[in-house]
C-alpha cells in the first residue's frame, strides 16, 4: 500500500481506508468504539486526532498496525478485498484521494465564507 505513505495520505485518509476495508460506516465504527460519529468524521477529515489510548483501540479494532495508521509506513495496513484491488490501479487511488482532499478543502472554505456572510447579514439587519 505504497499510496498510503506519509507523503501521499494523511492519518484521516488511512483511518477511512482501514474503516472501509472492514466494511463499516463512520456511524458503525463510532458506535462500536463508544464514540460519536462526529468524532470519527473529525479524525477522518484531519480536524482532530485521537489520543494514544483511542489510537491503540482503533488500530486493534480495524486490524491495522498503529505505526501504519499514524505514518503509513511499514506492514500492517488494511487488506482490501481482492476483487476491489483487481479493478483499481494504485495511481487511480492516489488521484481519487487527491480529489477528495481538494473537495474537502473547498467545502471547508465555502462553509467558512458562508458563515462570514451570514454574520455580516445579521449585523446589517440589526443596524436597519
PyMOL commands that set and color helices and strands:
alter all, ss='L'
color gray80, all
select helices_A, chain A and resi 2-4+11-21+26-33+37-44+52-62+66-71+82-87+90-127
alter helices_A, ss='H'
color red, helices_A
deselect
rebuild
show_as cartoon
